[in-house]
Amino acid sequence: MSLSSEIANILIDMLDVNGSAEIQRNELAQSIGCVPSQINYVISSRFTPEHGYIVESRRGGGGYIKITRVNISAPDMIMHAVNSIGDRLDSMSSRAFIVNLAQQNYIKKDAAEMMLCAVSDSALRPVEPEKRDEARASILKQMLLCAARKS
């Protein structure tokens, strides 16, 4: 398991208790045996609003980072994802959107598998390469809107 995954798992375990965790970055880094910037990286990449979290920080002597799991309804989270996609979406970003929504149970696993297939590079092979990211964004938005209506 990577160090980033280990840090993320520790933070998730802390969140499982009451949906919120307050940490002191330096203390956590010291207990894990990493640099504080590694903690920052994990928080900024895995604990984002798109992943269903709010992060607050306070600097200074007793500074802390507070991570709170947001409870958003499935339709609201899906609409947030649709609004975040934009006009173009590369393959890796589309995969991240779909996997995150499925992991958080905002979309069903079988729907996620279909979406992954529909926005894959192989499915979009007939589309001109310079238009694939635009087509992928449009397809994913439509699939998510359909999923939102069913939830």
N, CA, C and O atoms as a GROMACS GRO file, in nm:
protein
  604
    1MET      N    1   0.085  -0.118   0.000
    1MET     CA    2   0.000   0.000   0.000
    1MET      C    3   0.090   0.124   0.000
    1MET      O    4   0.190   0.130   0.072
    2SER      N    5   0.053   0.223  -0.082
    2SER     CA    6   0.132   0.345  -0.090
    2SER      C    7   0.114   0.430   0.035
    2SER      O    8   0.017   0.415   0.110
    3LEU      N    9   0.209   0.518   0.056
    3LEU     CA   10   0.201   0.607   0.172
    3LEU      C   11   0.076   0.696   0.164
    3LEU      O   12   0.011   0.720   0.265
    4SER      N   13   0.044   0.744   0.044
    4SER     CA   14  -0.076   0.827   0.028
    4SER      C   15  -0.202   0.750   0.066
    4SER      O   16  -0.290   0.804   0.133
    5SER      N   17  -0.210   0.625   0.025
    5SER     CA   18  -0.326   0.542   0.060
    5SER      C   19  -0.332   0.516   0.209
    5SER      O   20  -0.440   0.515   0.268
    6GLU      N   21  -0.216   0.496   0.270
    6GLU     CA   22  -0.211   0.474   0.414
    6GLU      C   23  -0.261   0.597   0.490
    6GLU      O   24  -0.338   0.585   0.585
    7ILE      N   25  -0.217   0.715   0.447
    7ILE     CA   26  -0.262   0.839   0.509
    7ILE      C   27  -0.412   0.857   0.489
    7ILE      O   28  -0.484   0.890   0.584
    8ALA      N   29  -0.459   0.834   0.367
    8ALA     CA   30  -0.603   0.847   0.338
    8ALA      C   31  -0.684   0.753   0.425
    8ALA      O   32  -0.788   0.792   0.477
    9ASN      N   33  -0.638   0.628   0.441
    9ASN     CA   34  -0.710   0.531   0.524
    9ASN      C   35  -0.715   0.574   0.670
    9ASN      O   36  -0.817   0.556   0.736
   10ILE      N   37  -0.607   0.631   0.721
   10ILE     CA   38  -0.605   0.680   0.859
   10ILE      C   39  -0.709   0.791   0.874
   10ILE      O   40  -0.785   0.793   0.971
   11LEU      N   41  -0.711   0.883   0.778
   11LEU     CA   42  -0.807   0.994   0.786
   11LEU      C   43  -0.951   0.944   0.773
   11LEU      O   44  -1.040   0.992   0.842
   12ILE      N   45  -0.974   0.848   0.684
   12ILE     CA   46  -1.109   0.791   0.668
   12ILE      C   47  -1.153   0.722   0.796
   12ILE      O   48  -1.269   0.734   0.836
   13ASP      N   49  -1.060   0.649   0.861
   13ASP     CA   50  -1.093   0.584   0.988
   13ASP      C   51  -1.133   0.688   1.092
   13ASP      O   52  -1.226   0.666   1.170
   14MET      N   53  -1.063   0.801   1.094
   14MET     CA   54  -1.095   0.907   1.188
   14MET      C   55  -1.233   0.966   1.156
   14MET      O   56  -1.308   1.002   1.247
   15LEU      N   57  -1.265   0.976   1.029
   15LEU     CA   58  -1.395   1.030   0.987
   15LEU      C   59  -1.510   0.935   1.017
   15LEU      O   60  -1.621   0.979   1.043
   16ASP      N   61  -1.483   0.804   1.014
   16ASP     CA   62  -1.589   0.706   1.036
   16ASP      C   63  -1.652   0.717   1.174
   16ASP      O   64  -1.767   0.679   1.193
   17VAL      N   65  -1.579   0.768   1.270
   17VAL     CA   66  -1.630   0.778   1.405
   17VAL      C   67  -1.749   0.874   1.412
   17VAL      O   68  -1.855   0.837   1.462
   18ASN      N   69  -1.734   0.997   1.362
   18ASN     CA   70  -1.846   1.091   1.370
   18ASN      C   71  -1.861   1.178   1.245
   18ASN      O   72  -1.933   1.278   1.248
   19GLY      N   73  -1.796   1.142   1.136
   19GLY     CA   74  -1.809   1.217   1.011
   19GLY      C   75  -1.725   1.342   1.004
   19GLY      O   76  -1.733   1.418   0.908
   20SER      N   77  -1.642   1.363   1.106
   20SER     CA   78  -1.556   1.480   1.109
   20SER      C   79  -1.427   1.443   1.180
   20SER      O   80  -1.428   1.363   1.274
   21ALA      N   81  -1.316   1.501   1.137
   21ALA     CA   82  -1.187   1.475   1.202
   21ALA      C   83  -1.107   1.603   1.207
   21ALA      O   84  -1.099   1.677   1.109
   22GLU      N   85  -1.048   1.629   1.323
   22GLU     CA   86  -0.958   1.742   1.340
   22GLU      C   87  -0.820   1.686   1.361
   22GLU      O   88  -0.797   1.604   1.450
   23ILE      N   89  -0.727   1.732   1.280
   23ILE     CA   90  -0.590   1.682   1.292
   23ILE      C   91  -0.493   1.797   1.299
   23ILE      O   92  -0.520   1.907   1.251
   24GLN      N   93  -0.380   1.771   1.360
   24GLN     CA   94  -0.268   1.863   1.350
   24GLN      C   95  -0.171   1.797   1.254
   24GLN      O   96  -0.118   1.689   1.281
   25ARG      N   97  -0.149   1.862   1.143
   25ARG     CA   98  -0.072   1.807   1.032
   25ARG      C   99   0.065   1.758   1.076
   25ARG      O  100   0.105   1.647   1.041
   26ASN      N  101   0.138   1.839   1.152
   26ASN     CA  102   0.274   1.801   1.193
   26ASN      C  103   0.273   1.677   1.282
   26ASN      O  104   0.358   1.589   1.267
   27GLU      N  105   0.177   1.670   1.374
   27GLU     CA  106   0.169   1.553   1.462
   27GLU      C  107   0.138   1.427   1.384
   27GLU      O  108   0.198   1.322   1.408
   28LEU      N  109   0.042   1.435   1.290
   28LEU     CA  110   0.008   1.318   1.210
   28LEU      C  111   0.126   1.275   1.125
   28LEU      O  112   0.156   1.156   1.115
   29ALA      N  113   0.193   1.371   1.064
   29ALA     CA  114   0.310   1.339   0.982
   29ALA      C  115   0.418   1.270   1.065
   29ALA      O  116   0.479   1.173   1.020
   30GLN      N  117   0.441   1.320   1.185
   30GLN     CA  118   0.542   1.261   1.271
   30GLN      C  119   0.504   1.119   1.312
   30GLN      O  120   0.590   1.031   1.315
   31SER      N  121   0.378   1.096   1.344
   31SER     CA  122   0.335   0.962   1.386
   31SER      C  123   0.341   0.860   1.272
   31SER      O  124   0.362   0.741   1.295
   32ILE      N  125   0.323   0.907   1.149
   32ILE     CA  126   0.328   0.817   1.034
   32ILE      C  127   0.470   0.803   0.982
   32ILE      O  128   0.506   0.700   0.923
   33GLY      N  129   0.551   0.905   1.004
   33GLY     CA  130   0.688   0.904   0.955
   33GLY      C  131   0.701   0.959   0.814
   33GLY      O  132   0.771   0.903   0.730
   34CYS      N  133   0.631   1.069   0.790
   34CYS     CA  134   0.639   1.133   0.659
   34CYS      C  135   0.653   1.284   0.679
   34CYS      O  136   0.650   1.333   0.792
   35VAL      N  137   0.668   1.354   0.570
   35VAL     CA  138   0.676   1.500   0.579
   35VAL      C  139   0.534   1.558   0.578
   35VAL      O  140   0.444   1.500   0.518
   36PRO      N  141   0.514   1.672   0.643
   36PRO     CA  142   0.381   1.734   0.648
   36PRO      C  143   0.322   1.762   0.509
   36PRO      O  144   0.201   1.758   0.492
   37SER      N  145   0.406   1.790   0.412
   37SER     CA  146   0.354   1.819   0.278
   37SER      C  147   0.285   1.698   0.218
   37SER      O  148   0.197   1.713   0.133
   38GLN      N  149   0.322   1.577   0.261
   38GLN     CA  150   0.255   1.456   0.213
   38GLN      C  151   0.111   1.453   0.264
   38GLN      O  152   0.020   1.410   0.193
   39ILE      N  153   0.090   1.497   0.387
   39ILE     CA  154  -0.045   1.507   0.443
   39ILE      C  155  -0.126   1.607   0.361
   39ILE      O  156  -0.241   1.581   0.326
   40ASN      N  157  -0.065   1.723   0.330
   40ASN     CA  158  -0.132   1.824   0.248
   40ASN      C  159  -0.173   1.765   0.113
   40ASN      O  160  -0.285   1.786   0.067
   41TYR      N  161  -0.082   1.692   0.051
   41TYR     CA  162  -0.109   1.634  -0.081
   41TYR      C  163  -0.231   1.541  -0.075
   41TYR      O  164  -0.320   1.550  -0.159
   42VAL      N  165  -0.233   1.453   0.024
   42VAL     CA  166  -0.345   1.358   0.035
   42VAL      C  167  -0.476   1.432   0.058
   42VAL      O  168  -0.577   1.400  -0.004
   43ILE      N  169  -0.474   1.530   0.146
   43ILE     CA  170  -0.597   1.604   0.174
   43ILE      C  171  -0.643   1.680   0.050
   43ILE      O  172  -0.762   1.679   0.018
   44SER      N  173  -0.552   1.746  -0.019
   44SER     CA  174  -0.592   1.827  -0.135
   44SER      C  175  -0.633   1.743  -0.255
   44SER      O  176  -0.706   1.791  -0.342
   45SER      N  177  -0.587   1.618  -0.262
   45SER     CA  178  -0.622   1.534  -0.377
   45SER      C  179  -0.736   1.436  -0.349
   45SER      O  180  -0.806   1.396  -0.442
   46ARG      N  181  -0.754   1.395  -0.225
   46ARG     CA  182  -0.854   1.292  -0.195
   46ARG      C  183  -0.971   1.338  -0.109
   46ARG      O  184  -1.072   1.268  -0.098
   47PHE      N  185  -0.959   1.454  -0.050
   47PHE     CA  186  -1.064   1.502   0.039
   47PHE      C  187  -1.116   1.636  -0.012
   47PHE      O  188  -1.109   1.739   0.056
   48THR      N  189  -1.168   1.634  -0.133
   48THR     CA  190  -1.216   1.753  -0.201
   48THR      C  191  -1.369   1.758  -0.196
   48THR      O  192  -1.432   1.658  -0.163
   49PRO      N  193  -1.428   1.872  -0.229
   49PRO     CA  194  -1.575   1.877  -0.235
   49PRO      C  195  -1.632   1.777  -0.336
   49PRO      O  196  -1.740   1.722  -0.314
   50GLU      N  197  -1.559   1.752  -0.446
   50GLU     CA  198  -1.604   1.654  -0.544
   50GLU      C  199  -1.610   1.513  -0.487
   50GLU      O  200  -1.687   1.429  -0.532
   51HIS      N  201  -1.526   1.489  -0.386
   51HIS     CA  202  -1.526   1.359  -0.319
   51HIS      C  203  -1.620   1.358  -0.198
   51HIS      O  204  -1.634   1.255  -0.131
   52GLY      N  205  -1.686   1.471  -0.172
   52GLY     CA  206  -1.783   1.476  -0.062
   52GLY      C  207  -1.727   1.524   0.070
   52GLY      O  208  -1.778   1.486   0.176
   53TYR      N  209  -1.623   1.608   0.068
   53TYR     CA  210  -1.562   1.655   0.192
   53TYR      C  211  -1.546   1.807   0.191
   53TYR      O  212  -1.533   1.869   0.085
   54ILE      N  213  -1.549   1.865   0.310
   54ILE     CA  214  -1.516   2.005   0.330
   54ILE      C  215  -1.392   2.008   0.418
   54ILE      O  216  -1.387   1.940   0.521
   55VAL      N  217  -1.294   2.086   0.378
   55VAL     CA  218  -1.169   2.096   0.454
   55VAL      C  219  -1.153   2.241   0.499
   55VAL      O  220  -1.160   2.334   0.420
   56GLU      N  221  -1.131   2.256   0.629
   56GLU     CA  222  -1.106   2.387   0.688
   56GLU      C  223  -0.969   2.381   0.754
   56GLU      O  224  -0.931   2.277   0.808
   57SER      N  225  -0.896   2.490   0.750
   57SER     CA  226  -0.767   2.490   0.818
   57SER      C  227  -0.746   2.620   0.893
   57SER      O  228  -0.800   2.725   0.857
   58ARG      N  229  -0.668   2.610   0.998
   58ARG     CA  230  -0.631   2.727   1.076
   58ARG      C  231  -0.481   2.719   1.100
   58ARG      O  232  -0.430   2.616   1.146
   59ARG      N  233  -0.414   2.826   1.069
   59ARG     CA  234  -0.268   2.827   1.085
   59ARG      C  235  -0.231   2.885   1.221
   59ARG      O  236  -0.314   2.942   1.292
   60GLY      N  237  -0.106   2.867   1.255
   60GLY     CA  238  -0.056   2.925   1.379
   60GLY      C  239  -0.031   2.820   1.484
   60GLY      O  240  -0.037   2.700   1.457
   61GLY      N  241  -0.004   2.867   1.607
   61GLY     CA  242   0.036   2.781   1.718
   61GLY      C  243  -0.048   2.657   1.736
   61GLY      O  244   0.005   2.546   1.738
   62GLY      N  245  -0.176   2.672   1.751
   62GLY     CA  246  -0.264   2.557   1.772
   62GLY      C  247  -0.336   2.520   1.645
   62GLY      O  248  -0.448   2.470   1.649
   63GLY      N  249  -0.272   2.544   1.533
   63GLY     CA  250  -0.336   2.522   1.403
   63GLY      C  251  -0.383   2.379   1.384
   63GLY      O  252  -0.328   2.286   1.442
   64TYR      N  253  -0.485   2.364   1.304
   64TYR     CA  254  -0.541   2.233   1.280
   64TYR      C  255  -0.602   2.229   1.140
   64TYR      O  256  -0.620   2.332   1.076
   65ILE      N  257  -0.631   2.110   1.097
   65ILE     CA  258  -0.707   2.088   0.974
   65ILE      C  259  -0.829   2.008   1.014
   65ILE      O  260  -0.819   1.905   1.080
   66LYS      N  261  -0.945   2.056   0.973
   66LYS     CA  262  -1.070   1.987   1.004
   66LYS      C  263  -1.129   1.936   0.872
   66LYS      O  264  -1.149   2.013   0.778
   67ILE      N  265  -1.157   1.808   0.867
   67ILE     CA  266  -1.217   1.744   0.750
   67ILE      C  267  -1.355   1.696   0.791
   67ILE      O  268  -1.370   1.627   0.892
   68THR      N  269  -1.454   1.734   0.712
   68THR     CA  270  -1.592   1.694   0.741
   68THR      C  271  -1.651   1.626   0.619
   68THR      O  272  -1.641   1.677   0.507
   69ARG      N  273  -1.713   1.512   0.641
   69ARG     CA  274  -1.782   1.442   0.532
   69ARG      C  275  -1.918   1.508   0.515
   69ARG      O  276  -1.995   1.523   0.610
   70VAL      N  277  -1.945   1.547   0.392
   70VAL     CA  278  -2.071   1.614   0.362
   70VAL      C  279  -2.173   1.510   0.319
   70VAL      O  280  -2.143   1.423   0.237
   71ASN      N  281  -2.290   1.519   0.375
   71ASN     CA  282  -2.397   1.429   0.334
   71ASN      C  283  -2.485   1.500   0.233
   71ASN      O  284  -2.570   1.582   0.268
   72ILE      N  285  -2.462   1.468   0.108
   72ILE     CA  286  -2.537   1.529  -0.002
   72ILE      C  287  -2.622   1.421  -0.065
   72ILE      O  288  -2.578   1.307  -0.078
   73SER      N  289  -2.742   1.455  -0.102
   73SER     CA  290  -2.828   1.357  -0.168
   73SER      C  291  -2.766   1.316  -0.302
   73SER      O  292  -2.690   1.392  -0.362
   74ALA      N  293  -2.798   1.196  -0.346
   74ALA     CA  294  -2.744   1.146  -0.473
   74ALA      C  295  -2.774   1.240  -0.589
   74ALA      O  296  -2.683   1.272  -0.665
   75PRO      N  297  -2.898   1.284  -0.607
   75PRO     CA  298  -2.924   1.375  -0.719
   75PRO      C  299  -2.843   1.505  -0.712
   75PRO      O  300  -2.796   1.555  -0.814
   76ASP      N  301  -2.827   1.560  -0.591
   76ASP     CA  302  -2.750   1.683  -0.577
   76ASP      C  303  -2.602   1.660  -0.608
   76ASP      O  304  -2.538   1.742  -0.675
   77MET      N  305  -2.547   1.548  -0.561
   77MET     CA  306  -2.406   1.520  -0.588
   77MET      C  307  -2.384   1.494  -0.737
   77MET      O  308  -2.284   1.538  -0.794
   78ILE      N  309  -2.476   1.424  -0.800
   78ILE     CA  310  -2.464   1.397  -0.944
   78ILE      C  311  -2.472   1.528  -1.021
   78ILE      O  312  -2.396   1.548  -1.116
   79MET      N  313  -2.563   1.617  -0.983
   79MET     CA  314  -2.573   1.747  -1.050
   79MET      C  315  -2.446   1.829  -1.030
   79MET      O  316  -2.402   1.900  -1.120
   80HIS      N  317  -2.387   1.819  -0.911
   80HIS     CA  318  -2.261   1.887  -0.886
   80HIS      C  319  -2.153   1.832  -0.980
   80HIS      O  320  -2.074   1.909  -1.036
   81ALA      N  321  -2.150   1.702  -0.997
   81ALA     CA  322  -2.053   1.640  -1.088
   81ALA      C  323  -2.076   1.688  -1.231
   81ALA      O  324  -1.981   1.723  -1.301
   82VAL      N  325  -2.201   1.689  -1.274
   82VAL     CA  326  -2.235   1.734  -1.411
   82VAL      C  327  -2.186   1.877  -1.431
   82VAL      O  328  -2.128   1.909  -1.534
   83ASN      N  329  -2.210   1.963  -1.334
   83ASN     CA  330  -2.170   2.103  -1.345
   83ASN      C  331  -2.018   2.121  -1.339
   83ASN      O  332  -1.966   2.221  -1.387
   84SER      N  333  -1.948   2.025  -1.281
   84SER     CA  334  -1.802   2.032  -1.271
   84SER      C  335  -1.730   1.983  -1.396
   84SER      O  336  -1.612   2.011  -1.414
   85ILE      N  337  -1.799   1.911  -1.481
   85ILE     CA  338  -1.734   1.846  -1.595
   85ILE      C  339  -1.683   1.945  -1.699
   85ILE      O  340  -1.571   1.929  -1.748
   86GLY      N  341  -1.759   2.044  -1.733
   86GLY     CA  342  -1.715   2.138  -1.836
   86GLY      C  343  -1.744   2.087  -1.975
   86GLY      O  344  -1.820   1.992  -1.993
   87ASP      N  345  -1.681   2.150  -2.075
   87ASP     CA  346  -1.707   2.115  -2.215
   87ASP      C  347  -1.620   2.002  -2.268
   87ASP      O  348  -1.652   1.941  -2.369
   88ARG      N  349  -1.510   1.975  -2.200
   88ARG     CA  350  -1.416   1.871  -2.244
   88ARG      C  351  -1.374   1.789  -2.122
   88ARG      O  352  -1.363   1.842  -2.012
   89LEU      N  353  -1.351   1.660  -2.144
   89LEU     CA  354  -1.312   1.574  -2.033
   89LEU      C  355  -1.223   1.463  -2.086
   89LEU      O  356  -1.263   1.389  -2.176
   90ASP      N  357  -1.102   1.452  -2.032
   90ASP     CA  358  -1.013   1.345  -2.078
   90ASP      C  359  -1.052   1.212  -2.014
   90ASP      O  360  -1.133   1.208  -1.921
   91SER      N  361  -0.993   1.108  -2.064
   91SER     CA  362  -1.028   0.973  -2.020
   91SER      C  363  -1.003   0.951  -1.871
   91SER      O  364  -1.088   0.895  -1.801
   92MET      N  365  -0.887   0.995  -1.822
   92MET     CA  366  -0.854   0.973  -1.680
   92MET      C  367  -0.948   1.050  -1.588
   92MET      O  368  -0.988   0.999  -1.484
   93SER      N  369  -0.983   1.172  -1.626
   93SER     CA  370  -1.074   1.252  -1.543
   93SER      C  371  -1.214   1.193  -1.541
   93SER      O  372  -1.281   1.192  -1.438
   94SER      N  373  -1.259   1.143  -1.656
   94SER     CA  374  -1.393   1.082  -1.659
   94SER      C  375  -1.395   0.958  -1.571
   94SER      O  376  -1.492   0.934  -1.499
   95ARG      N  377  -1.289   0.881  -1.576
   95ARG     CA  378  -1.279   0.762  -1.490
   95ARG      C  379  -1.284   0.802  -1.343
   95ARG      O  380  -1.352   0.738  -1.263
   96ALA      N  381  -1.211   0.908  -1.307
   96ALA     CA  382  -1.209   0.953  -1.168
   96ALA      C  383  -1.349   0.995  -1.122
   96ALA      O  384  -1.392   0.959  -1.012
   97PHE      N  385  -1.421   1.072  -1.204
   97PHE     CA  386  -1.558   1.112  -1.169
   97PHE      C  387  -1.645   0.989  -1.143
   97PHE      O  388  -1.712   0.980  -1.040
   98ILE      N  389  -1.642   0.895  -1.237
   98ILE     CA  390  -1.730   0.777  -1.229
   98ILE      C  391  -1.694   0.690  -1.108
   98ILE      O  392  -1.781   0.650  -1.032
   99VAL      N  393  -1.566   0.662  -1.092
   99VAL     CA  394  -1.522   0.576  -0.980
   99VAL      C  395  -1.556   0.641  -0.846
   99VAL      O  396  -1.604   0.573  -0.755
  100ASN      N  397  -1.533   0.772  -0.833
  100ASN     CA  398  -1.564   0.840  -0.706
  100ASN      C  399  -1.714   0.835  -0.676
  100ASN      O  400  -1.752   0.810  -0.562
  101LEU      N  401  -1.796   0.860  -0.776
  101LEU     CA  402  -1.942   0.855  -0.753
  101LEU      C  403  -1.987   0.714  -0.714
  101LEU      O  404  -2.075   0.699  -0.630
  102ALA      N  405  -1.928   0.613  -0.776
  102ALA     CA  406  -1.965   0.475  -0.743
  102ALA      C  407  -1.916   0.436  -0.604
  102ALA      O  408  -1.988   0.371  -0.529
  103GLN      N  409  -1.794   0.475  -0.570
  103GLN     CA  410  -1.739   0.440  -0.439
  103GLN      C  411  -1.820   0.502  -0.326
  103GLN      O  412  -1.831   0.445  -0.217
  104GLN      N  413  -1.877   0.619  -0.352
  104GLN     CA  414  -1.957   0.686  -0.250
  104GLN      C  415  -2.105   0.650  -0.260
  104GLN      O  416  -2.189   0.710  -0.193
  105ASN      N  417  -2.136   0.552  -0.346
  105ASN     CA  418  -2.272   0.501  -0.364
  105ASN      C  419  -2.371   0.604  -0.416
  105ASN      O  420  -2.490   0.597  -0.385
  106TYR      N  421  -2.323   0.700  -0.494
  106TYR     CA  422  -2.413   0.796  -0.559
  106TYR      C  423  -2.466   0.739  -0.690
  106TYR      O  424  -2.574   0.778  -0.736
  107ILE      N  425  -2.392   0.647  -0.749
  107ILE     CA  426  -2.440   0.573  -0.865
  107ILE      C  427  -2.414   0.425  -0.840
  107ILE      O  428  -2.323   0.389  -0.766
  108LYS      N  429  -2.495   0.340  -0.901
  108LYS     CA  430  -2.480   0.196  -0.882
  108LYS      C  431  -2.357   0.145  -0.956
  108LYS      O  432  -2.316   0.201  -1.058
  109LYS      N  433  -2.300   0.038  -0.903
  109LYS     CA  434  -2.177  -0.019  -0.961
  109LYS      C  435  -2.197  -0.060  -1.107
  109LYS      O  436  -2.110  -0.035  -1.190
  110ASP      N  437  -2.311  -0.124  -1.139
  110ASP     CA  438  -2.333  -0.167  -1.278
  110ASP      C  439  -2.348  -0.046  -1.370
  110ASP      O  440  -2.305  -0.051  -1.486
  111ALA      N  441  -2.410   0.061  -1.322
  111ALA     CA  442  -2.421   0.184  -1.402
  111ALA      C  443  -2.283   0.244  -1.423
  111ALA      O  444  -2.252   0.293  -1.532
  112ALA      N  445  -2.200   0.240  -1.320
  112ALA     CA  446  -2.064   0.293  -1.332
  112ALA      C  447  -1.984   0.215  -1.436
  112ALA      O  448  -1.911   0.274  -1.515
  113GLU      N  449  -1.999   0.083  -1.437
  113GLU     CA  450  -1.928   0.002  -1.535
  113GLU      C  451  -1.971   0.036  -1.677
  113GLU      O  452  -1.888   0.043  -1.768
  114MET      N  453  -2.100   0.058  -1.697
  114MET     CA  454  -2.149   0.097  -1.829
  114MET      C  455  -2.096   0.233  -1.870
  114MET      O  456  -2.056   0.254  -1.984
  115MET      N  457  -2.096   0.326  -1.774
  115MET     CA  458  -2.044   0.460  -1.804
  115MET      C  459  -1.897   0.455  -1.843
  115MET      O  460  -1.855   0.522  -1.937
  116LEU      N  461  -1.820   0.374  -1.770
  116LEU     CA  462  -1.677   0.361  -1.802
  116LEU      C  463  -1.658   0.308  -1.944
  116LEU      O  464  -1.571   0.355  -2.017
  117CYS      N  465  -1.740   0.212  -1.981
  117CYS     CA  466  -1.731   0.158  -2.118
  117CYS      C  467  -1.771   0.263  -2.221
  117CYS      O  468  -1.706   0.277  -2.324
  118ALA      N  469  -1.878   0.338  -2.193
  118ALA     CA  470  -1.931   0.434  -2.290
  118ALA      C  471  -1.835   0.550  -2.315
  118ALA      O  472  -1.834   0.605  -2.426
  119VAL      N  473  -1.756   0.589  -2.216
  119VAL     CA  474  -1.666   0.703  -2.234
  119VAL      C  475  -1.521   0.661  -2.257
  119VAL      O  476  -1.430   0.745  -2.256
  120SER      N  477  -1.500   0.532  -2.277
  120SER     CA  478  -1.364   0.482  -2.299
  120SER      C  479  -1.311   0.526  -2.435
  120SER      O  480  -1.388   0.558  -2.526
  121ASP      N  481  -1.180   0.528  -2.447
  121ASP     CA  482  -1.117   0.564  -2.574
  121ASP      C  483  -1.159   0.467  -2.685
  121ASP      O  484  -1.177   0.509  -2.799
  122SER      N  485  -1.175   0.340  -2.652
  122SER     CA  486  -1.212   0.244  -2.756
  122SER      C  487  -1.355   0.269  -2.806
  122SER      O  488  -1.383   0.252  -2.924
  123ALA      N  489  -1.446   0.308  -2.716
  123ALA     CA  490  -1.584   0.338  -2.759
  123ALA      C  491  -1.588   0.465  -2.844
  123ALA      O  492  -1.674   0.478  -2.932
  124LEU      N  493  -1.496   0.556  -2.818
  124LEU     CA  494  -1.494   0.683  -2.890
  124LEU      C  495  -1.398   0.682  -3.010
  124LEU      O  496  -1.371   0.787  -3.069
  125ARG      N  497  -1.349   0.565  -3.046
  125ARG     CA  498  -1.256   0.554  -3.158
  125ARG      C  499  -1.309   0.614  -3.288
  125ARG      O  500  -1.232   0.676  -3.362
  126PRO      N  501  -1.440   0.599  -3.321
  126PRO     CA  502  -1.490   0.658  -3.447
  126PRO      C  503  -1.491   0.812  -3.447
  126PRO      O  504  -1.501   0.875  -3.552
  127VAL      N  505  -1.481   0.872  -3.328
  127VAL     CA  506  -1.482   1.018  -3.319
  127VAL      C  507  -1.341   1.070  -3.347
  127VAL      O  508  -1.242   1.012  -3.302
  128GLU      N  509  -1.334   1.179  -3.420
  128GLU     CA  510  -1.204   1.239  -3.450
  128GLU      C  511  -1.130   1.265  -3.318
  128GLU      O  512  -1.190   1.314  -3.222
  129PRO      N  513  -0.999   1.233  -3.313
  129PRO     CA  514  -0.924   1.246  -3.189
  129PRO      C  515  -0.936   1.383  -3.121
  129PRO      O  516  -0.944   1.390  -2.998
  130GLU      N  517  -0.938   1.491  -3.198
  130GLU     CA  518  -0.945   1.624  -3.137
  130GLU      C  519  -1.084   1.656  -3.081
  130GLU      O  520  -1.100   1.757  -3.013
  131LYS      N  521  -1.184   1.573  -3.109
  131LYS     CA  522  -1.320   1.596  -3.059
  131LYS      C  523  -1.361   1.494  -2.953
  131LYS      O  524  -1.471   1.503  -2.898
  132ARG      N  525  -1.275   1.398  -2.924
  132ARG     CA  526  -1.311   1.291  -2.829
  132ARG      C  527  -1.341   1.343  -2.689
  132ARG      O  528  -1.438   1.300  -2.626
  133ASP      N  529  -1.259   1.435  -2.639
  133ASP     CA  530  -1.281   1.484  -2.503
  133ASP      C  531  -1.412   1.562  -2.492
  133ASP      O  532  -1.478   1.561  -2.388
  134GLU      N  533  -1.448   1.629  -2.600
  134GLU     CA  534  -1.576   1.701  -2.604
  134GLU      C  535  -1.693   1.602  -2.606
  134GLU      O  536  -1.791   1.619  -2.535
  135ALA      N  537  -1.680   1.499  -2.688
  135ALA     CA  538  -1.785   1.395  -2.695
  135ALA      C  539  -1.796   1.321  -2.562
  135ALA      O  540  -1.906   1.292  -2.516
  136ARG      N  541  -1.681   1.291  -2.502
  136ARG     CA  542  -1.680   1.219  -2.374
  136ARG      C  543  -1.752   1.299  -2.267
  136ARG      O  544  -1.830   1.243  -2.190
  137ALA      N  545  -1.727   1.429  -2.260
  137ALA     CA  546  -1.793   1.515  -2.161
  137ALA      C  547  -1.945   1.515  -2.182
  137ALA      O  548  -2.021   1.504  -2.087
  138SER      N  549  -1.986   1.528  -2.307
  138SER     CA  550  -2.129   1.530  -2.338
  138SER      C  551  -2.197   1.398  -2.302
  138SER      O  552  -2.304   1.396  -2.242
  139ILE      N  553  -2.133   1.286  -2.338
  139ILE     CA  554  -2.189   1.153  -2.309
  139ILE      C  555  -2.199   1.132  -2.158
  139ILE      O  556  -2.302   1.086  -2.109
  140LEU      N  557  -2.092   1.163  -2.086
  140LEU     CA  558  -2.093   1.141  -1.941
  140LEU      C  559  -2.199   1.228  -1.873
  140LEU      O  560  -2.269   1.182  -1.783
  141LYS      N  561  -2.210   1.353  -1.914
  141LYS     CA  562  -2.312   1.440  -1.856
  141LYS      C  563  -2.452   1.380  -1.876
  141LYS      O  564  -2.531   1.375  -1.782
  142GLN      N  565  -2.481   1.335  -1.996
  142GLN     CA  566  -2.613   1.277  -2.024
  142GLN      C  567  -2.638   1.152  -1.941
  142GLN      O  568  -2.748   1.133  -1.888
  143MET      N  569  -2.537   1.067  -1.930
  143MET     CA  570  -2.554   0.944  -1.850
  143MET      C  571  -2.577   0.978  -1.703
  143MET      O  572  -2.659   0.915  -1.637
  144LEU      N  573  -2.505   1.077  -1.652
  144LEU     CA  574  -2.523   1.116  -1.513
  144LEU      C  575  -2.659   1.179  -1.490
  144LEU      O  576  -2.722   1.155  -1.386
  145LEU      N  577  -2.705   1.260  -1.584
  145LEU     CA  578  -2.839   1.318  -1.571
  145LEU      C  579  -2.946   1.208  -1.566
  145LEU      O  580  -3.042   1.218  -1.490
  146CYS      N  581  -2.929   1.106  -1.648
  146CYS     CA  582  -3.024   0.993  -1.644
  146CYS      C  583  -3.016   0.921  -1.510
  146CYS      O  584  -3.118   0.882  -1.455
  147ALA      N  585  -2.895   0.904  -1.458
  147ALA     CA  586  -2.877   0.838  -1.329
  147ALA      C  587  -2.940   0.922  -1.217
  147ALA      O  588  -2.998   0.867  -1.123
  148ALA      N  589  -2.930   1.055  -1.227
  148ALA     CA  590  -2.988   1.143  -1.124
  148ALA      C  591  -3.139   1.131  -1.123
  148ALA      O  592  -3.201   1.136  -1.016
  149ARG      N  593  -3.200   1.116  -1.238
  149ARG     CA  594  -3.347   1.103  -1.245
  149ARG      C  595  -3.393   0.973  -1.182
  149ARG      O  596  -3.504   0.965  -1.130
  150LYS      N  597  -3.309   0.870  -1.186
  150LYS     CA  598  -3.348   0.739  -1.132
  150LYS      C  599  -3.323   0.726  -0.983
  150LYS      O  600  -3.374   0.634  -0.919
  151SER      N  601  -3.244   0.819  -0.926
  151SER     CA  602  -3.212   0.804  -0.783
  151SER      C  603  -3.305   0.886  -0.697
  151SER      O  604  -3.293   0.885  -0.574
   0.00000   0.00000   0.00000
